[in-house]
């Protein structure tokens, strides 16, 4: 890399509105000063979380969509993550990336044991002609937007408020796989997806969109253990596509959650389950026909 750069660093799990605000600030500085825009992000959070809001693939897609020139992914086994703050700064940021300006949040920290915090960074750069641009946290309805709070909302099934903080509806992707065909036998065929094990999947029944290529359909998605049939402990998302006839292709499929209908439940009989699914479909159809206003 020969051109000097402005750099944003962070985990960016969820790529929520606060993350986008910070990265857009980076893009603004880069354009204004004819610098290269670079985002350095972690493959996964350093501290273990209950589930990722965005997989690494999803995160890269969101970052690149904003127009960043280059994205560096630091994998969990990356040697760079073991660097102390001085080595991280001198060897990676200065020598490799030719940093001219750093854009970061107030709680920013890097290097082994997160010793390179904002105050350390200010001291380190004061005589190096490298500017540090501190971006204050973005707030919504008097509350700071954070990945942890969004994760809590999604786990509770509060998809609507999570979407307000994310700046988009929560979604997940996977490749369809053939299972036991229980949904089809019940009269409600489903597309079952194999989703990244680290992705946060909130249990329950949701109104949703399902997308494959350019084709998008209204749908009803159940995420759970399929407890009525005691089929194991792995969370499986099953999506019933409303008003769809034919065979769904075994290609990457995206499901976007819109609103939770109810919690997952173990039914005493197959007939009881069929009745409930029929009621869920009716609720979903009414929701979509009303223009999704409720």
Secondary structure, DSSP 8 states (H G I E B T S, - for coil): --S-EEEEEE--TT--HHHHHHHHHHHHHHHHTT-EEEEEEESS-SS--SSBSS-HHHHHHHHHHTT-SEEEEE-TT-GGGGS-HHHIIIIIIIIIT-EEEEEEETT-EESGGG-EEHHHHHHHHTTTT-EEEEE---EETTEE--HHHHHHHHHTT-HHHHHHHHTS--EEEEEE-----HHHHHT---EEEEE-TTB----EEEEEEEEETTEEEEEEEEEE--GGGT--SS-EEEEEETT--S---SSEEEEEEEEEEE-----SSHHHHHHHHHHHHHHHHHHHHTTS--
